[in-house]
């Protein structure tokens, strides 16, 4: 983008930003020289970071498409990051152009970029919000985004949960969302796994301690526990390569993911 058009209001292009670095790794255009310098440093240490980013994005859009094709018409993308083509919006509106979508992120930089992209787009709302404050999001979805929580939704949590620390109780947060989600709702999620390369885990945790993006790795069992009130679809919590196809390469950082549904009724799996 970057050098071709001015930055959105409130965005400082001279300071690297995690969302724009991820955007660059995905081949997007919403990044600047400061972001690319950091991305190149990351790639020099772990060249398959770009592969991980691509797999994560493919999982996100694939899960969104699955939910749309299953009849879901309301989408809540929390920790949305800067939309990169093919975006969630592009994928779900291919199924039904009247779908509603709330892009939610706690990062004002992401909000500025996303709002600039989708300002005035029917059915799309950009919101500043934090997964760790579910009551705020729940209260605002109907009034700001027109999301009817009495009807099923698809909640997308890709690249979010590994930034939620243990004392921030991700399982309690998901339980709160479960309370208000209509039966038949979907949740798609990814998470950095403890089975990642040990050196990479240590380096990532050390580099992010005390930052606004402090990273925590969890096991498959621990991640499954966060979604204990939901019905996990096959193959359960698994490396995202398992969701995408056969013969995909392993990566130094293992990202696990899953798709779950809320039970249709008490005691009955969907």
N, C-alpha and C positions, 0 to 999 in steps of 0.2 A: 504494500500500500504505500506504503510507507512513504517513500520519497515522492510518490506520484500525486498525493492529495493531502490536504492538511489533516492533522489529528483531530478526532472529535473533541469537543469542549470538555475540559477537565482532565485530559490525558496528557501526561508528560512523556514524550517519545524518547527522552534522554535517559530514563530510568527503566531498567529491565523489569518485566512483569511476567509472572509465571504463566498466566493465561496466554499471553502473546508468544512466549517461548514454545508452549505446546502447539499453538497455532502454526508456528514456523515448522515444527517437527512434522506436522501434518501436511505441509506444503501450502499452507494458507498465505494470504497476502496482508493480513492485519497484524503486522509486526514491524519493528524498526531495527536499526543497526545495533542498538544496545541489546535487544533481545537476541539477535542472531549471534552476537559474540558469545553470550552465555550458552546458547544452544550448541554452538560449535565446540565449546569446552566440554559440555556434557557428552557429545558424540565422540570426542577424542578418548574419553574414559570408557564409554560403553556404546559402541556403534549401533547396537541393536535397539537403542532407545527410540529411534525413528520407527522401527518395526513394531515395538510395543505400542506406540502412539497410534499407528495405523490400525493394528488389531483392535485396540480399545474403541476407536471411532467406528470401525466396521461392526463391532458388537453393539454399540449404541444404536446405530441406524437400523441394524437388523432386528433388534428388540422392539424398536419403535414401529417398524413395519409389521412385525408379527402381531403386536397389539392392535394396530389399525385394521389389519386384515381379519382380526378376531371380533371386530365391531366396536372397539374403543374409539370414542370421538373427543375425548378430553385428555390432554397430556400436560404433565407438570415435570419440567426438566430442571432439577435442582443441582446447583453447581455446574451450570450449563456451559460455562466457558464461552469463548468467542465462536459463534457458529462458523463452521467450515463446510464447504460443499463437498459431498452431499450433506446437507444439514438435516436435522430432525424435521424442520418445517418442510423442506423439499420432499422428504421421503413420505411423510404422512399425508401431505396434500395430494400426492399422486393417487392415494387410495380414496380420499374424500376431501375436496377443497374447502368444505365447511367445518373442518376440525378446529377445535380451540386448543391453543398452546400457550402455556406460561413458561417463559424463560426466567429462571431465578438464579441469582448468584450474589454472594456477599461482597464481591470485589467491585468497587466503583468503576474501575477501568473496564471490566467486562460489561458492566451496565451501560457505560457510555458508548462502547463499540456496538453492542447489540441493539441498543435503542436507536443508534444512528442507522443501522441496517434495516430495522423493522418498523420504524416510526410510521404509523398510518396503515400498516398492513392488517387487513381484516382478520380477526381471530387470534392475533398474536399480541401478547402482553409481556413487557419486560419489567421485572421486579427486582429490587434490592431485598434480599432475604437470606437467612442463614438456616441451614438444615438443623442446627443445634437449638433453634428457637421454633419448634413446630407450631406452637399456639399462634404465633404471629403470622406464619404462612397460612395456617388453616383459616384464620379470621379474614385474611385479605384476599384469598383466592376467589370467593364468590363476588366480592364487591369490586375488585380491581380487574380480575381476569375473566369473570363470567363463568367460572368453573363451578358446576353444580355437584357438590359432594354426595348428593343422594343418588347420583348416577356413577357408574364405574369410571375410573380414571386409570391412566398409565403413568406411574411415577418412575422417572429415570434418575438413577443415582450412580452415574459413571464417573469414576475418578474423584469420589467425594469421601467415602467412609474411612479411607486410610489417613485422612486429615482430622478425624474425630477421635480424640484421645479417650482412654478408659474412663477418666473421671468426668468426661462429658457424656457418658452413658448412651452409646449409640443404640443399644437394645431398647432402652426406655423411650428414646425418641421414636424408633420405629413402632413401638407398641402404641404410642400416641397417634401416629398416623394411621395405624391399623384400626384404631377405634372409630375414626371418621370416614374411612374408605368404604365405599359401597361394595357388597359382594360382587365378585367377578373382576375386581380391579387387579391390575398387574403392577409389579415392581421389578425393574431390571437394575442390576448393580454390578460394580466391579470393585476389586480390592487388591492391594499389594500383598503378596503371600509370603509367609515365613520360609517357604521352600525356595525362595529366591537365592541366588548366589550369596554366600555369607559375607563376603567382602563388600558386595554391593549394598546389602542390608545395613551393615555397620556404617559404611560411608554415608548413605542416605540419611539414616537416623542422626548421625553426628552433625551433618551439614545443616539439618533443619531444626535442631533443638533450639527452642526459644524464639523461633520465627513464627510468622502468621500462617505458615504452611508446614508445621511440624508433622512429620510422617511417622505412622505406626504400622508395622506389619502384623498380620494376624494369620492364624492357621485356618484351614478350610472349616474345621469344626467350630472354631470361634466365630467365624463369619456366618455359618449356618445358624448359630444360636441367636444372632441378631434378628434373624427372620423366622424364629421358631413358631410364630403365630400364623405364618403363611404356608402355603403349599408349594414346595419347590418343584419345578418342572425338571424332567430329565435333560441333561445328565447331572443335575444338582449343582452344587458349588464345585466348579472345575476350572482349570486353566481356560482362558477365553479361546485359545486355539481349538479346543474341543467343541466349542459352539459354532465355529466358523467353517470347518472343513477338515479334510484328511491331509496328512503329510505336511502340515505347516511347521516351520522351524521352531525349536525351543528358544527361549530368550533368557538372558542373564537375570533380568527381573521378571519373576513369574507373577502375572496378573490373573487372579481368579475372578469368576463372575457367575451370575445366575439370574434366572428369571423365575419369579414366584407369583402366585395368585392368592387373593384372599378367598377363604372358603365360601362356597355359595350359601351355606347355612351352617348353623352350629353342628359340629360333629361330622360334617360331610365334606370330603375333599372335592375340589373343583376338577 
